[in-house]
Amino acid sequence: MNNLMTDSYGRKMRKLRVSLLDACNFRCTYCMPETATFSKAHDLLSADEISLIVSNLIKLGIEEVRLTGGEPTLRSELVEISERLSEIPLKRLALTTNGFLLKKNLSALRRTNLDSINISLDSLNRQNFLKLAKVDALEVVLDAIDSALDLGFQIKINTVLMKQNIFELEDLLEFARSRQIEIRFLELMKIGVAINSFSESFISAGHVIDLLRRKYKMKQVNTESDSTSFKYQLENGTRLGFIASESMPFCGNCSRLRLDSKGALRSCLMQEHKLNLRGVPFEDYAPVIKQVLKWKPNDRIEKIEQPMYQIGG
């Protein structure tokens, strides 16, 4: 069982994304179709089931867990799930959120081992934020970011780079610098509804780096070999990263598995194949893990039709 989490390419799976639900309170243009339907609450993994599955996967080599959605703060048991996972020997417990409902959970989450939060922020312009997210929530998200910083959380900003927000590049960098937090620019991915608008919205990380080098001195920063991002620091101290999934894929070093909100284990965001772990006794995990790792691609899959919110971003 010790080598169960290592695939045929020598990649050791040590990170797990856990989707708490597929519902979201934003309708981001690159993620959510207009006719989105969400799972019923009774179909979702319970806090007990999540704790059990994660505990079992830790026995096999998982070290870090990130809670995702949909939008995980919509899950009423978010704090309870964080408390349960804090009882498990994880090296890291983190959360990715749009920030809209984050503030009310911060004090309770601070009492758990969850200390790292990635917050999506695609625009600092109220009208552009509304256009992209379909929710007039910019001020609420900014307040949540500052509140989380005040409580001592490690915060990163996630910005999906698109032609619709590239004009805000310098403002976003200044926002990160002023708060001494890292901002990560994510390439748009060919997932779900984004496939249809990809050609008219996509901007590569390389193009943005070229733009930045015309104005800033950039020093590359070392990252872990299985990091999804490559990072720079500007001469003014701003820390930024790029997740260039389309133009510079990192499949060959990927160490991630994904547990969706109903208990299915997936090897990749772009891989449709999955196997259920819900109700599976620990002694039967081995064949499930082996098959899921066989499906894990070593090269970039071009696209996936399934919407991202259903997979677990």
N, C-alpha and C positions, 0 to 999 in steps of 0.2 A: 504493500500500500504506500510505502514511502515515495515511490517514483510515479504514483498514479497521476499526479498533477503535471507531469512533464510529458510534452507531446513528442511526436516523431522528429520534429525539427529542433528539439532541445529547449523549447520555450517552457519555462516553469510558470504555471498559473498561480499567482499569489494575490491578485486583486479581484474583488467581486463587486459588481454593480447590482444593487437590490432595488427593484422598482416596487414602490409601495402601492401604487394604483396607476391607472392609465388616464384618469381625468385631469383636466387642467382648467384654470380660470382665465388663462390668456388664450388668444387665438392667433398666435404668431403666424405670419403669412407663409413661412418656410416649413412649418411643422403641422399645423392643424387644418384639415379639410373642413369645408363649410358644413358638411353633413356628418361630422364626427359623432360617434356613439361610444359610450363608455361602459365598462363592466359594472355589474351590480355589486354592491358592497359584500353580499354574502358569498360571492365567488372569489373574493380576494383572499390571499394568505392571511391568516390571523397572526397576531403578535407571537403567540406560542409557536406557530408553524415557522415563522420567519426565524425566530430564535433557535429552534431545533435544527433547521436546515443549515443555517450559518454555523452553528456549533459543530455540526458534522463536517462541513467543508473546511473548517479551521483544523480539524483533526487531520485532514488530508493535505494541508499546506497553504490554505488561504490565510493571508495576514492582514489585509486591509479591506474595509467595506465602505462603500459610498451609497447613501440612500438617494434614490432618484424617483422620478415619476414617469409620465405625467408630471404633476406638481405635488411633491411629497407633503407640503404643508397643508394640503387639503385632507390628508389622512388624519382622522380624529385621534388615532393612537400613536401619532408620531413620537410624542415624548415617551410614552410607554415602551415603544419599540426601541428607542434610543437607550432607555434605562436597561432594558433586557439585554441589548447588545453590549452595554457597558460592563455587564457581568462576565462577559466572555473575553478571553485573553487575545484581544486584537491589538495590533500595532498602531492602527489608525481607524477612526470612525469619522466619516465626513458626510456632508449633505450638499446637494445641488438643488437650487431653488430659483424661482423668478422673483422672490422677495416680497411679494404682495402681502402675504399673511405671516411673514417671518417674525415680525417684531413681537407679536403676542406670545410666541413660543420661546423667545430667546432666553429669558431668565430660567425657565425650566430646563431647557437644553443645556444651559451652562453648568447645571449641576450633574450632567452626565459626562461621559468621556468624549462626546462629540464636540470637537473644538475647531474644526475646519469647515468653512462654508464657501461654496462657489455660488455667486449670484449673477444671474443673467442681466445684462444691461446693453441693449443694442442701440440706444440713442440717449443723448442728454437734452434733446430738443423735444419739448412736450408734444408738439404736433406730429413730429416724426415718430416718436415713441408710440403714440396712438395709432398712427398709420401702420406700423409694423406689428404691434402686439394686439391691436383692436381693443385696447383697454386704456383709459386715461389714468395711468397709475404711476407716472414718473416720480412725482414727489413722495409717494408712499414708499417706493423702492429705494430712493435715495435716503430717506429717513431710516429705513431698515438697515441699510449699509452702515450708516453712521452709528446707529444703536448697537449693532453687532460689534463694531470696532470698539466702542466705549466699554463693552463687556469683556473685551479681550479675545474675541474669536479671531482665528486666522482667516482672513478674507481674500478671495480672489474674484476678479470680475471676468465674466465670460461674455465676449462680444462676437456675434456672428458677422463676419465681414461681408458686405454686399455693396453693390453700386448705390443702393438706397441710403447707406449711412457712411460711405467713405469720406464724405465732406466733413464728418465729425471726428476724423481721426485724431487731430491735434487736441481737440477739446477732451476727448476720452483719455488721451495720454496725460493731459494736465490734471484731469480728475484723479487718476491713479496716483500721480506724483504728489498731489496735495494731501492725499490721505496715506501715502507711503504703503500702498498695496499693489500687488501684481495684477496687471491686466493681461488677459489672454485673448488673442484674436483667432477665431475659429473659421476655417473655410466652410462655406456652404457645402452640404453633402447631397448626393443624389439619392434621397430617401423620401418616399411618399410624395406629397404635393410639391416638394422642392424640385422634383425632376422636371415638371412642366415649365417652371420659370428659371431653370438653372442657367441657361445661356444668357439670359437678360439680366441676371443678378450676380453671377459668380465673379469674384475677384480673387486672384491667387495670392498666397502669402508672399511669394517672391516679388510680385508687383508692389505690394505694400512696403516690403523691406527696401526696395529700390527708392520708393518715394521718401521713406524716412531717412535714408542715408544721404539724401540731398540736403537735409537740414540738421541732422543729428549725428554725433559720433556714437557708434554702437559697438559694444563689446559683448561677444558671445559668452554665455555663462554655462558651465557644465551642468548636465542633468543626469539622472539615473538612466541606465541603458534601456529600460523599458518605459521611459516616460513618453506620454503621448505628445508632449510639446518640446520644442527647442526654444531656448530663452536668450534674451539679450538684456543688457542694462545700458541706458542712455547716460550721457555724461552728466545730466542733471539729476541722476539717481533713479529715474523711472525704471521699473522692472516690467518687462513685457515678454510674453511668450506667444508662440504660434502653434496652432494645431492644424497642420496642413494635410488633412486626411485625403484630399483629392489629388493635389499636385505632388506631395512628398509623403506617401503613405508609410506607416511605421509597422505594418503587419508582421514583418520578420522578427520584431522584438516584443510583440504584444504579449502581455501577461494577464489579460483580463477575461473573466467569464461574467455572464449576465443572468441573473435570476429575475424572471418577470413576475408580475403581480399575482399570477395564478399558480406559480410554482414550477414553471418550465425553465430549464437551464439552456442557455444559448452560448455558443462559442464566440459570437461576433455580432456587432450591430448590423452588419450587412448580410448575415447568414440566416436564412429562413428556417433551417432545420433546428429542432429543439427536442428535448426529452424531459418528461415530468419527474420532479423529485418530491412532489407533495405526497405524503403518506408512504414514501419508500423507506423501508428500514435501512439503517446504516450499513448492515452487512450486504445490502444489494446496491450500494452506491457505485461500486467499482465498474460494472458494465455500463452504467449510465455515463460516468465520467469518461471512460475510454471511448465510447461512441461519440460523445460531444466533442472531444478533442480531435477525433478523426475528421470531424467536419470543420474544424477551425482552419480557415484559409491562411496560407503563407504569402499569398499575393492578393492585391486589391481586387475586390469584387466591384464591378462597375456601378451597380445600383440595386436598390431593393424597393419594391412597390409598396410594401407595408408601411403605414405611417409610423414616424418615430415615436410618437406618444404611446403606441401600443407595444413597442419593443422595450422601451426603458432607456431614455437618454442618459 
